[in-house]
Amino acid sequence: MSAPVAAIPSSCCGTREGGCLCAQEAKCSCGKQSALQCNCDKAQTENKVDGARCSCNRRPAGECTCSRASTENSKPSGSTCACGKRSSDSCTCEGSECKASALETDFTTKA
């Protein structure tokens, strides 16, 4: 089975024929394979696409490995998206990492 292929995200830094430029540069954390095509001992977690992502949508937010890593991996200043990992104008968490409200009770994890 092949690795998941994400569409070119609106947050991508720039496009090249065939897709997002930074997505083509992104590598898995071991640096041997393209992001989402990892085959090292971290493959099970490296090849998942969930939660807040970097601009190219291939790596977790804060763990970018493309040429924009220094910008992508810095803590956002100013207004952030719901998860707090990216600026509000480039949110990629899609609400999956939103912090629970203090007014809500989580009955699924509390005894």
C-alpha positions in Angstrom: 0.0 0.0 0.0 1.4 3.4 -0.9 1.7 6.3 1.6 -1.1 8.8 1.8 -0.9 11.7 -0.6 -2.3 15.0 0.6 -3.6 17.6 -1.8 -1.6 20.8 -2.1 -2.6 22.7 1.1 -3.6 26.3 0.9 -0.8 27.0 3.4 1.9 25.7 1.1 4.9 28.2 0.7 4.9 27.9 -3.1 4.1 25.4 -5.9 6.2 23.7 -8.4 4.9 21.6 -11.3 3.7 18.4 -9.6 2.9 19.9 -6.3 4.1 21.9 -3.3 7.8 22.7 -3.3 8.3 22.2 0.4 6.4 18.9 0.3 8.9 17.6 -2.2 11.8 18.7 0.1 10.3 17.3 3.3 12.0 14.2 4.7 11.1 11.8 7.5 12.9 12.5 10.8 15.7 10.0 10.0 16.4 12.0 6.8 16.6 8.9 4.6 13.1 9.0 2.9 10.6 11.5 1.8 8.1 12.5 4.4 5.1 10.1 4.6 7.3 7.4 3.0 9.4 6.5 6.0 10.6 2.9 6.3 12.8 3.2 9.5 11.7 2.1 13.0 9.6 5.3 13.3 7.5 4.5 10.2 4.4 3.8 12.2 4.2 7.3 13.5 6.1 9.1 10.7 3.6 8.1 8.0 0.5 9.4 9.8 -1.2 12.6 8.8 -3.2 13.9 11.7 -3.1 16.9 14.0 -1.5 20.3 13.2 0.9 20.0 10.3 3.7 22.2 8.8 2.8 24.3 5.7 3.3 21.5 3.2 1.1 19.1 5.3 3.8 16.4 5.3 5.3 16.8 8.8 3.9 17.6 12.3 3.8 21.4 13.2 7.1 22.3 14.7 9.0 19.3 13.1 9.4 20.6 9.6 12.4 19.3 7.6 12.2 21.3 4.4 14.2 24.5 3.5 11.7 26.5 5.5 12.3 24.6 8.7 13.7 27.6 10.6 10.5 29.6 9.9 8.1 26.7 10.2 9.5 25.4 13.5 9.5 28.7 15.3 6.8 29.4 17.9 4.1 31.5 16.3 3.7 35.0 17.6 0.4 36.9 17.8 -2.9 35.3 17.1 -2.7 31.5 16.8 -5.1 28.8 15.6 -7.1 26.7 18.1 -4.3 24.3 18.8 -1.8 27.1 19.4 0.9 25.5 17.1 0.5 27.8 14.1 -0.6 31.3 13.4 -4.3 31.9 12.9 -3.9 32.7 9.2 -2.2 29.4 8.5 -4.0 26.9 10.6 -3.6 23.2 9.7 -5.0 21.5 12.8 -8.5 21.4 11.4 -9.8 21.6 15.0 -8.3 18.1 15.8 -6.1 19.5 18.6 -8.3 22.1 20.1 -8.1 22.5 23.8 -11.2 21.5 25.8 -13.2 24.2 27.3 -13.1 24.6 31.1 -16.9 24.5 31.0 -17.0 21.0 29.5 -16.6 17.8 31.3 -14.8 14.9 29.6 -16.6 11.8 30.6 -14.6 9.6 28.2 -11.3 9.7 30.1 -12.2 10.5 33.7 -13.1 7.9 36.2 
